[in-house]
Amino acid sequence: MRSYANMLDHLGAYFDFYVIARDTDFLSDAAYKGIQSNAWNTINEYTQIYYFSKEALNKRNLKALLDNNKIIMFTRSPIFTTQSLYVKRHIGVYGFSKAMTEKIDKNIMIETSNEIVENLEQIRWGDNGISFNYARAAGLYKGIDTQKDLDYVRTFLN
């Protein structure tokens, strides 16, 4: 790391540097002190570092990118941006009118390349001009992403 710091110090007068890194040391779960995870951190006038948390790098976590109270994108990929956008974990509960359900039918609305890359049908809807509103959950939820998660939830349903 020292060699990177030296390079940035010597070239800072000529370039702006944007560094992307984890927010922990290798094999550690504790985030570095004094940083903001999942955001750009200004180090000096020529260096910014984006520190990803472990959760943000987890491909199981579906994320919704929000702007002006609208969902503008869904992704499983890590998200970082220089814009002031808001990213939240997405748990995916949808409500549609009968007419909308017919419109988004897989037999009528074909897959888009964005949907195929992310493996998310919501992207097809957005690619075809359907906008999304959202509501915040209280935070007392857990995603059901694996068979183990489903088995756990079923213990409460029986």
MARPA-419311 format. One record per residue: x, y, z of N, C-alpha, C in turn; residue in three letters; residue number from 1. Coordinates in pm, 1 decimal. Each point is the difference from the previous one (the first is absolute). Example, Ala and Ser with C-alpha at 12.3 -4.5 7.8 and 13.67 -1.06 7.14 Angstrom:
2
NODE; n.px; n.py; n.pz; ca.px; ca.py; ca.pz; c.px; c.py; c.pz; bafi; miti
NODE; 1319.0; -569.0; 780.0; -89.0; 119.0; 0.0; 90.0; 120.0; 0.0; ALA; 1
NODE; -35.0; 105.0; -72.0; 82.0; 119.0; 6.0; -77.0; 109.0; 73.0; SER; 2
***
This chain:
158
NODE; n.px; n.py; n.pz; ca.px; ca.py; ca.pz; c.px; c.py; c.pz; bafi; miti
NODE; 81.6; -120.0; 0.0; -81.6; 120.0; 0.0; 85.6; 125.9; 0.0; MET; 1
NODE; 113.1; -7.2; 64.3; 86.9; 116.9; 5.9; 42.5; 45.0; -139.4; ARG; 2
NODE; 25.9; -96.2; -90.0; 41.2; 37.0; -135.9; -112.5; 73.2; -73.4; SER; 3
NODE; -126.7; -41.4; 24.1; -112.7; 71.7; -60.2; -8.2; 142.1; 55.2; TYR; 4
NODE; 14.6; 13.4; 129.9; -5.1; 133.0; 62.1; 108.7; 90.5; -55.9; ALA; 5
NODE; 120.1; -53.6; -16.9; 109.4; 79.5; -57.1; -32.4; 44.6; -142.3; ASN; 6
NODE; -54.6; -92.1; -80.3; -35.0; 33.6; -138.1; -104.4; 111.1; -3.2; MET; 7
NODE; -102.4; -10.7; 84.2; -104.1; 101.6; 3.8; 57.6; 134.7; 43.2; LEU; 8
NODE; 88.4; -1.2; 97.9; 62.2; 124.4; 45.5; 80.7; 66.4; -111.2; ASP; 9
NODE; 75.6; -78.8; -74.8; 86.5; 55.3; -104.5; -76.7; 44.3; -124.2; HIS; 10
NODE; -110.7; -64.8; -30.1; -74.7; 31.7; -122.1; -125.7; 82.3; 24.6; LEU; 11
NODE; -28.3; 30.0; 126.3; -121.8; 72.6; 35.4; -13.1; 137.3; -63.4; GLY; 12
NODE; 109.6; 63.7; -31.0; -6.0; 131.5; -63.7; -46.4; -11.1; -145.2; ALA; 13
NODE; 6.6; -119.2; -57.4; -30.9; -19.3; -141.3; -128.6; -77.1; -25.8; TYR; 14
NODE; -45.0; -78.9; 99.7; -115.0; -87.1; -19.4; -90.1; 3.0; 122.8; PHE; 15
NODE; -127.9; -31.8; -22.2; -92.4; -29.5; 109.5; -11.4; -151.7; 6.9; ASP; 16
NODE; 6.4; -54.8; 120.2; -4.4; -145.0; 18.3; -128.2; -41.8; 69.6; PHE; 17
NODE; -60.6; -105.3; -52.9; -117.6; -61.7; 58.4; 35.3; -145.9; 25.8; TYR; 18
NODE; 5.8; -36.8; 126.5; 43.4; -133.2; 41.1; -121.4; -74.8; 52.9; VAL; 19
NODE; -11.2; -127.2; -35.8; -109.1; -84.2; 48.1; 61.8; -111.9; 83.0; ILE; 20
NODE; -51.8; -18.8; 123.5; 59.1; -98.2; 91.6; -107.4; -53.9; 93.6; ALA; 21
NODE; 33.3; -108.5; 70.6; -85.2; -50.4; 108.3; 14.2; 91.7; 120.7; ARG; 22
NODE; -95.9; -4.4; 89.3; 4.7; 85.3; 119.3; 64.9; -69.5; 119.8; ASP; 23
NODE; 61.3; -116.1; -24.1; 65.2; -75.3; 108.2; 137.0; -48.3; -45.2; THR; 24
NODE; 80.3; -37.7; 96.9; 123.0; -71.4; -31.5; -35.7; -143.0; -40.5; ASP; 25
NODE; 91.3; -66.8; -68.0; -20.5; -138.7; -41.8; -32.0; -87.2; 121.3; PHE; 26
NODE; -104.7; -81.9; -11.4; -46.5; -92.8; 103.5; -55.5; 68.6; 125.0; LEU; 27
NODE; -30.7; 127.6; -9.1; -57.6; 72.2; 113.4; -144.4; 36.5; -31.9; SER; 28
NODE; -84.3; 8.7; 102.7; -138.2; 44.1; -17.0; -19.9; 143.8; 46.2; ASP; 29
NODE; 100.4; 58.1; 63.5; -12.5; 136.1; 53.7; 40.2; 101.9; -105.8; ALA; 30
NODE; -91.4; 93.7; -27.6; 29.0; 106.1; -97.2; 108.2; 92.4; 55.7; ALA; 31
NODE; 76.3; 58.6; -91.8; 101.2; 96.6; 41.5; -67.1; 113.4; 77.9; TYR; 32
NODE; 69.3; 49.3; 100.5; -52.2; 113.0; 78.6; 13.4; 128.2; -81.1; LYS; 33
NODE; -99.4; 86.2; 13.7; 5.9; 131.4; -63.2; -37.9; 4.0; -147.1; GLY; 34
NODE; -56.5; -109.5; -52.5; -43.1; -0.3; -140.1; -150.7; -19.5; -6.9; ILE; 35
NODE; -58.0; 31.8; -114.0; -140.8; -27.3; -23.9; -6.8; -111.2; -103.8; GLN; 36
NODE; -56.7; -113.1; 37.6; -12.7; -112.7; -92.4; -103.5; 30.3; -107.0; SER; 37
NODE; 20.6; -58.3; -118.8; -92.4; 12.7; -113.2; -21.6; 144.4; -42.3; ASN; 38
NODE; 108.1; 75.1; 4.6; -5.1; 141.7; -38.8; 140.8; 45.9; -37.1; ALA; 39
NODE; 5.3; 109.0; -74.1; 129.5; 60.1; -31.4; 51.2; 74.9; 121.7; TRP; 40
NODE; 123.8; -22.0; 36.8; 66.9; 67.1; 111.1; 110.6; 86.7; -59.3; ASN; 41
NODE; -3.8; 130.0; 28.9; 103.5; 90.3; -49.2; 120.5; -9.2; 91.2; THR; 42
NODE; 114.3; -37.6; -57.3; 124.1; -14.8; 75.6; 79.0; 129.6; -3.5; ILE; 43
NODE; 9.5; 60.4; -116.5; 64.8; 129.9; -19.5; -56.8; 61.3; -127.6; ASN; 44
NODE; 57.6; 108.2; -47.1; -58.7; 69.8; -115.2; 6.9; -79.1; -130.8; GLU; 45
NODE; 76.5; -107.9; -4.5; 13.1; -76.4; -123.8; -32.2; -148.6; 15.5; TYR; 46
NODE; -40.4; -44.2; 119.0; -26.4; -142.8; 21.0; -133.2; -21.3; 70.7; THR; 47
NODE; -82.6; -86.9; -60.2; -122.5; -46.9; 63.3; 3.1; -152.0; 0.4; GLN; 48
NODE; -48.4; -59.8; 109.0; -4.2; -145.7; 10.6; -143.4; -43.0; 28.4; ILE; 49
NODE; -46.3; -96.6; -76.9; -130.6; -60.8; 23.6; 23.7; -130.3; 74.2; TYR; 50
NODE; -49.4; -8.1; 124.4; 18.6; -119.3; 82.4; -127.0; -84.8; -3.8; TYR; 51
NODE; 7.2; -115.7; -64.1; -113.0; -92.3; -4.6; -8.3; -81.7; 128.0; PHE; 52
NODE; -121.7; -14.1; 53.0; -23.2; -91.6; 111.3; -16.3; -141.3; -56.1; SER; 53
NODE; 13.4; -99.2; 86.8; -17.8; -139.9; -40.6; -140.4; -20.7; -55.8; LYS; 54
NODE; -100.0; 59.3; 64.7; -138.5; -15.8; -45.3; -21.0; 57.8; -139.5; GLU; 55
NODE; 61.4; 115.0; -28.6; -17.8; 62.9; -130.8; 60.4; -84.1; -112.2; ALA; 56
NODE; 99.0; -82.2; 31.9; 63.8; -83.6; -100.9; -68.2; -135.2; -16.7; LEU; 57
NODE; -97.8; -29.7; 83.9; -68.9; -127.7; -2.8; -98.2; -3.5; -117.4; ASN; 58
NODE; 20.2; -90.3; -95.0; -85.9; -8.3; -118.5; -140.9; -48.5; 33.1; LYS; 59
NODE; -20.3; -58.2; 119.3; -135.2; -42.4; 38.8; -88.1; 119.3; 30.2; ARG; 60
NODE; 60.7; 111.3; 39.7; -78.6; 116.9; 38.3; -43.5; 78.3; -122.3; ASN; 61
NODE; -128.8; 2.3; -23.2; -56.4; 80.2; -107.6; -10.2; 142.9; 50.2; LEU; 62
NODE; 45.5; 92.5; -81.1; -0.6; 139.9; 39.6; -87.3; 81.4; -93.7; LYS; 63
NODE; -66.4; 98.1; 56.5; -79.7; 93.9; -78.5; 67.9; 135.7; 9.7; ALA; 64
NODE; 23.0; 62.2; -113.7; 60.9; 132.0; -6.3; -114.1; 101.1; -7.6; LEU; 65
NODE; -3.5; 93.6; 94.1; -111.8; 92.4; 13.8; 41.3; 142.4; -33.4; LEU; 66
NODE; -91.3; 73.4; -62.5; 21.9; 141.0; -28.9; -136.5; 67.2; -3.3; ASP; 67
NODE; -16.6; 105.6; 78.1; -127.4; 73.6; 4.6; -119.7; -91.5; 24.5; ASN; 68
NODE; 11.7; -85.4; 99.9; -108.1; -90.2; 41.5; -45.2; -97.4; -108.2; ASN; 69
NODE; 84.6; -28.1; -95.8; -28.0; -99.4; -103.5; 115.4; -98.9; -5.6; LYS; 70
NODE; -30.3; -124.1; -27.0; 104.5; -99.2; -24.2; 43.1; 16.7; -144.5; ILE; 71
NODE; 128.4; 25.7; -21.7; 47.7; 20.8; -136.6; 80.2; -118.1; -53.4; ILE; 72
NODE; 36.2; -93.3; 88.8; 77.5; -115.1; -45.4; 2.4; -108.0; 107.5; MET; 73
NODE; 1.9; -125.5; -43.2; 23.2; -113.8; 87.7; 131.4; -64.9; -40.4; PHE; 74
NODE; 73.9; -53.3; 96.0; 123.1; -71.1; -33.4; 40.1; -93.0; 113.0; THR; 75
NODE; 73.4; -102.9; -34.8; 65.4; -85.2; 98.4; 146.9; 38.8; 12.7; ARG; 76
NODE; 47.6; 80.7; -93.5; 140.8; 40.1; -3.7; 29.5; 105.3; 106.2; SER; 77
NODE; 126.0; 10.8; 40.6; 37.7; 109.8; 89.6; -28.0; 134.4; -67.4; PRO; 78
NODE; -43.4; 96.3; 77.5; -32.5; 132.2; -55.0; 91.1; 103.1; 63.3; ILE; 79
NODE; 62.1; 79.7; -82.0; 67.4; 119.9; 46.9; -18.5; 107.1; -105.8; PHE; 80
NODE; -14.4; 123.0; 42.8; -25.0; 109.3; -91.4; 54.4; 129.3; 59.8; THR; 81
NODE; 30.4; 95.5; -85.2; 41.4; 132.1; 48.4; -121.1; 90.8; 16.0; THR; 82
NODE; -117.7; -47.4; -39.5; -122.1; 78.1; 14.4; -63.0; -27.0; 135.5; GLN; 83
NODE; -88.7; 87.7; 42.3; -66.0; -18.3; 129.7; -128.6; -79.2; -19.2; SER; 84
NODE; 14.6; -128.1; -21.3; -113.7; -89.3; -12.9; -9.7; -83.8; 126.5; LEU; 85
NODE; -112.9; -59.5; 21.7; -28.9; -72.9; 122.2; -18.1; -147.1; -34.5; TYR; 86
NODE; 71.1; -88.2; 68.8; -7.0; -143.3; -27.1; -52.6; -71.0; 123.7; VAL; 87
NODE; -98.2; -87.2; -19.5; -56.0; -76.9; 110.0; -11.7; -145.8; -40.7; LYS; 88
NODE; 9.8; -88.7; 99.1; -24.8; -141.5; -26.2; -146.7; -14.1; -37.8; ARG; 89
NODE; -26.0; -80.7; -99.5; -134.2; -15.6; -55.5; -54.8; -136.6; 38.8; HIS; 90
NODE; -123.1; -3.8; 55.1; -57.8; -128.1; 39.0; -111.3; -46.0; -93.5; ILE; 91
NODE; -44.5; 82.7; -90.3; -83.8; -41.4; -111.1; -140.2; -46.8; 29.3; GLY; 92
NODE; -87.8; 88.0; 39.3; -142.0; -29.7; 8.7; -67.2; 93.1; -100.3; VAL; 93
NODE; -70.4; -57.1; -97.3; -59.8; 79.6; -106.2; -150.6; -12.8; 3.0; TYR; 94
NODE; -68.2; 106.5; -37.1; -144.8; -1.9; -14.7; -33.8; 55.3; -137.1; GLY; 95
NODE; -79.0; -75.5; -76.3; -33.9; 41.8; -135.7; -149.9; -10.1; -23.0; PHE; 96
NODE; -50.1; 88.9; -84.9; -137.5; -14.3; -47.4; -3.9; -116.6; -98.1; SER; 97
NODE; -119.2; -49.0; -27.6; -15.4; -110.1; -96.9; 55.7; 42.1; -136.0; LYS; 98
NODE; -26.0; 123.4; -42.2; 48.2; 48.0; -129.7; 153.3; 0.2; -3.9; ALA; 99
NODE; 64.5; 40.3; 109.4; 146.5; 2.1; 3.8; 55.2; -142.3; 0.3; MET; 100
NODE; -66.8; -90.5; 71.5; 44.3; -139.4; 2.0; -2.1; -58.5; -140.3; THR; 101
NODE; -101.9; 32.6; -76.6; -6.8; -47.5; -138.3; 110.0; 63.5; -85.2; GLU; 102
NODE; 30.5; 126.6; 23.7; 102.8; 70.4; -78.1; 139.5; -58.6; 22.8; LYS; 103
NODE; 31.3; -38.4; 125.8; 134.5; -48.5; 30.7; 14.9; -151.5; -15.4; ILE; 104
NODE; -103.5; -66.4; -48.7; 5.4; -144.8; -23.0; 123.1; -34.5; -82.9; ASP; 105
NODE; 76.1; -101.7; 44.4; 123.2; -40.3; -70.6; -25.5; -42.3; -144.0; LYS; 106
NODE; -120.2; -45.4; -29.2; -31.7; -40.6; -137.2; -26.3; 119.7; -90.7; ASN; 107
NODE; -22.9; 116.5; 58.4; -29.1; 120.8; -77.6; 120.7; 94.2; -1.9; ILE; 108
NODE; 55.7; 26.9; 116.4; 114.5; 92.4; 11.6; 128.1; -83.0; 2.5; MET; 109
NODE; 81.2; 10.9; -103.6; 119.0; -85.1; -11.3; 113.6; 48.9; 90.0; ILE; 110
NODE; 89.3; -93.2; 32.8; 117.0; 32.1; 82.7; 86.0; 105.3; -68.0; GLU; 111
NODE; 62.2; 84.3; 82.4; 95.0; 97.7; -52.3; 141.2; -46.3; 35.1; THR; 112
NODE; 97.9; 54.5; -67.8; 139.1; -39.1; 28.1; 37.7; 36.5; 143.3; SER; 113
NODE; -49.6; 113.3; 52.0; 28.3; 37.6; 139.2; -56.5; -103.2; 97.1; ASN; 114
NODE; -119.6; -47.7; -27.4; -61.8; -101.5; 85.7; 82.4; -128.0; 0.8; GLU; 115
NODE; 46.8; -39.8; -116.3; 77.7; -123.6; -11.3; 130.0; 10.6; 78.9; ILE; 116
NODE; 68.4; 113.8; -9.9; 127.3; 18.9; 70.9; -18.8; -8.3; 150.9; VAL; 117
NODE; -100.9; 65.9; 53.3; -22.0; 4.4; 145.3; -88.4; -113.1; 50.3; GLU; 118
NODE; -71.9; -68.8; -89.8; -91.9; -106.3; 36.1; -111.7; 52.9; 90.6; ASN; 119
NODE; -56.9; 114.6; -40.8; -106.2; 64.4; 76.8; -111.4; 44.5; -95.0; LEU; 120
NODE; -119.4; -55.9; 18.4; -109.4; 35.7; -90.1; -46.5; 144.0; 19.2; GLU; 121
NODE; 24.0; 59.7; 117.4; -38.7; 138.8; 22.1; 67.2; 93.3; -100.9; GLN; 122
NODE; 120.2; -35.9; -42.7; 72.8; 84.1; -94.4; -72.3; 4.4; -134.6; ILE; 123
NODE; -59.6; -111.3; -39.6; -78.0; -1.4; -125.0; -114.1; 101.4; 9.3; ARG; 124
NODE; -64.5; 3.8; 113.2; -111.0; 93.3; 16.8; 49.5; 144.4; -14.2; TRP; 125
NODE; 110.6; 31.8; 68.4; 55.7; 134.8; -9.6; 47.4; 32.8; -140.2; GLY; 126
NODE; 62.4; -97.5; -66.5; 46.0; 21.5; -137.7; -116.3; 26.4; -94.8; ASP; 127
NODE; -119.8; -42.9; 38.3; -118.7; 22.0; -82.7; -86.1; 115.7; 51.1; ASN; 128
NODE; 59.5; 88.9; 78.8; -66.8; 124.1; 38.5; -89.1; -6.7; 122.2; GLY; 129
NODE; 2.5; -109.2; 73.8; -82.3; -10.3; 121.1; 80.4; 55.3; 117.0; ILE; 130
NODE; -56.5; 97.3; 70.1; 70.8; 58.4; 114.3; -46.3; -66.3; 129.3; SER; 131
NODE; 81.5; 15.9; 104.2; -25.8; -64.2; 128.1; -4.5; 103.2; 110.7; PHE; 132
NODE; -98.2; -10.9; 87.3; 0.4; 72.1; 126.2; 45.4; -99.0; 106.0; ASN; 133
NODE; 35.4; 50.3; 116.5; 46.3; -90.3; 104.0; -48.6; 46.7; 135.4; TYR; 134
NODE; 4.0; -91.5; 94.8; -29.1; 30.4; 139.6; 108.6; -65.6; 83.5; ALA; 135
NODE; 37.8; 64.2; 107.8; 103.3; -56.2; 87.4; -60.6; -101.2; 95.1; ARG; 136
NODE; 68.8; -111.3; 16.7; -39.7; -100.3; 98.5; 61.1; 39.8; 134.1; ALA; 137
NODE; -56.3; -49.1; 106.6; 45.0; 39.1; 133.2; 139.5; -51.5; 33.7; ALA; 138
NODE; 53.4; -88.8; -79.1; 133.1; -53.9; 27.0; -3.4; -130.3; 77.6; GLY; 139
NODE; -117.5; -49.5; 28.5; -13.2; -124.0; 75.8; -25.6; -116.6; -94.8; LEU; 140
NODE; 73.8; -5.8; -106.7; -19.4; -102.3; -100.5; 132.7; -68.0; -29.4; TYR; 141
NODE; -11.1; -114.4; -62.5; 118.4; -69.9; -48.7; -34.9; -53.1; -137.4; LYS; 142
NODE; 88.1; 16.8; -94.1; -23.8; -52.5; -133.5; -6.2; -151.3; 1.7; GLY; 143
NODE; -78.6; -56.9; -88.3; -6.5; -144.2; -16.2; 69.1; -29.4; -131.7; ILE; 144
NODE; 129.5; -30.5; 10.1; 83.8; -13.9; -118.1; 53.9; -140.5; -20.9; ASP; 145
NODE; -11.7; -85.2; 100.5; 54.5; -135.1; -9.5; -102.5; -98.6; 55.0; THR; 146
NODE; 22.5; -127.0; -25.0; -87.7; -103.8; 54.7; 1.3; 5.3; 152.8; GLN; 147
NODE; 116.7; 25.6; 59.1; 11.0; 9.8; 145.7; -87.9; 114.2; 53.5; LYS; 148
NODE; 1.2; 116.2; -69.1; -85.2; 113.2; 40.0; -147.3; -40.2; -6.2; ASP; 149
NODE; -39.5; -67.8; -107.0; -139.1; -41.8; -16.6; -40.6; -99.2; 108.4; LEU; 150
NODE; 85.5; -97.0; 28.3; -29.7; -97.7; 105.0; -19.3; 68.6; 134.7; ASP; 151
NODE; 82.6; 101.5; 28.1; -10.3; 73.9; 125.7; -135.4; 71.8; 9.8; TYR; 152
NODE; -40.1; 68.0; -106.5; -126.9; 72.9; 1.2; -117.0; -97.0; 13.5; VAL; 153
NODE; 9.9; -115.1; -61.7; -109.0; -99.1; 6.0; -22.7; -49.6; 142.3; ARG; 154
NODE; 97.5; 5.6; 87.2; -19.1; -43.1; 138.6; -101.6; 90.3; 70.2; THR; 155
NODE; -15.9; 123.3; -46.9; -96.2; 92.6; 60.4; -139.3; -12.4; -62.5; PHE; 156
NODE; -8.3; -65.6; -115.9; -126.9; -10.4; -71.4; -75.3; -126.5; 35.8; LEU; 157
NODE; 64.8; -96.1; 59.4; -65.2; -128.3; 31.1; -65.0; 2.0; 136.5; ASN; 158
***
